[in-house]
Amino acid sequence: MEFMTIKEAAEKWNLSVRRVQTICDEGMIEGAMKFGNTWAIPKDAV
């Protein structure tokens, strides 16, 4: 599975970086995983 960063997801979904971080923290993105301080979001996530 391929992953993208918070910044890449924010650009893809036209959201702020902070909003994508909040969505990840709330568990709203299926398959998103946190490694230390960095989130890995599946490239096929919607």
SULWOUR-V617256 format. One record per residue. N is the residue number from 0. SS is DSSP state (~ for helix, > for strand, _ for the rest). D_FIRST is the distance of its C-alpha to the first C-alpha in whole Angstrom. Layout:
# SULWOUR-V617256
n: {N,N}
ss: {SS,SS}
d_first: {D_FIRST,D_FIRST}
This chain:
# SULWOUR-V617256
n: {0,1,2,3,4,5,6,7,8,9,10,11,12,13,14,15,16,17,18,19,20,21,22,23,24,25,26,27,28,29,30,31,32,33,34,35,36,37,38,39,40,41,42,43,44,45}
ss: {_,_,>,>,_,~,~,~,~,~,~,~,~,_,_,_,~,~,~,~,~,~,~,~,~,_,_,_,_,_,_,_,>,>,>,_,_,>,>,>,>,>,_,_,_,_}
d_first: {0,4,7,10,14,16,18,16,15,19,20,18,19,23,23,24,22,24,24,20,20,23,20,18,21,22,19,18,15,13,10,11,12,15,16,19,20,17,14,11,10,7,8,9,11,15}
